[in-house]
């Protein structure tokens, strides 16, 4: 009996030591940052440089994965554009930007960032989407392409902004028609309300609202929730542009509008809706 017990005891000890050893080998592939994430260098280029300054713009390709290596965002495939991140040297708090500042141009890295921190830092959200709900970390794969000056960054923003303006102009068939459709607060009327409602909306009113939005080519990607109720004047229930449109409408009116990116999803776009940076959005909205 004692012999069997000893065999069982040493068998359990061996299993535990083997398990811990495997776990140690897995973790040893990564370096742990005192800030609370793991990282490792995957590839590098000889004679690469790091010319990052106190305020620099990082040009990079990046992808986000679940722990099972399922990609849920890839800037090349999702937005067909290179990602630009602003970083502020030693004061940088974002884990991705902070790690890039310590890298050289041409470096490829993988980061493991705790889910709660990842979504808070990159999407200002305390909610974890369903595809990350069972994960403890988000895998981030990136390649640093360049460090840009502030002037380079502003030039890139201006180029993208001009492309967006041209896209809206082409939608209306010319600059004159686009200017005529532009409202004083910045969005564009495609179809103005047809009904002559006298029911003005007041701050605090609760109303039923339906909307659908998408790209200027007609592809719909954003819908109002079922039985959506809106309290007029409440911030963050809708994107900025839709709030502005509602302020121009009355009860039982419909409208079709274009929101420039600054009134929609901005210069960064939206990862979860696969909206590229600087994308104007076409919306149909109905107030009931």
HELIX and SHEET records of a PDB file:
HELIX    1   1 UNK A    2  UNK A   28  1                                  27    
HELIX    2   2 UNK A   75  UNK A   78  1                                   4    
HELIX    3   3 UNK A   89  UNK A   91  5                                   3    
HELIX    4   4 UNK A   95  UNK A  101  1                                   7    
HELIX    5   5 UNK A  115  UNK A  123  1                                   9    
HELIX    6   6 UNK A  130  UNK A  132  5                                   3    
HELIX    7   7 UNK A  150  UNK A  172  1                                  23    
HELIX    8   8 UNK A  175  UNK A  181  1                                   7    
HELIX    9   9 UNK A  240  UNK A  246  1                                   7    
HELIX   10  10 UNK A  261  UNK A  263  5                                   3    
HELIX   11  11 UNK A  266  UNK A  268  5                                   3    
SHEET    1   A 6 UNK A  31  UNK A  32  0                                        
SHEET    2   A 6 UNK A  37  UNK A  43 -1                                        
SHEET    3   A 6 UNK A 108  UNK A 114 -1                                        
SHEET    4   A 6 UNK A 137  UNK A 148 -1                                        
SHEET    5   A 6 UNK A  56  UNK A  65 -1                                        
SHEET    6   A 6 UNK A  71  UNK A  74 -1                                        
SHEET    1   B 6 UNK A  31  UNK A  32  0                                        
SHEET    2   B 6 UNK A  37  UNK A  43 -1                                        
SHEET    3   B 6 UNK A 108  UNK A 114 -1                                        
SHEET    4   B 6 UNK A 137  UNK A 148 -1                                        
SHEET    5   B 6 UNK A  56  UNK A  65 -1                                        
SHEET    6   B 6 UNK A  83  UNK A  87 -1                                        
SHEET    1   C 5 UNK A 188  UNK A 191  0                                        
SHEET    2   C 5 UNK A 254  UNK A 259 -1                                        
SHEET    3   C 5 UNK A 281  UNK A 287 -1                                        
SHEET    4   C 5 UNK A 206  UNK A 214 -1                                        
SHEET    5   C 5 UNK A 220  UNK A 223 -1                                        
SHEET    1   D 5 UNK A 188  UNK A 191  0                                        
SHEET    2   D 5 UNK A 254  UNK A 259 -1                                        
SHEET    3   D 5 UNK A 281  UNK A 287 -1                                        
SHEET    4   D 5 UNK A 206  UNK A 214 -1                                        
SHEET    5   D 5 UNK A 229  UNK A 231 -1                                        
END                                                                             
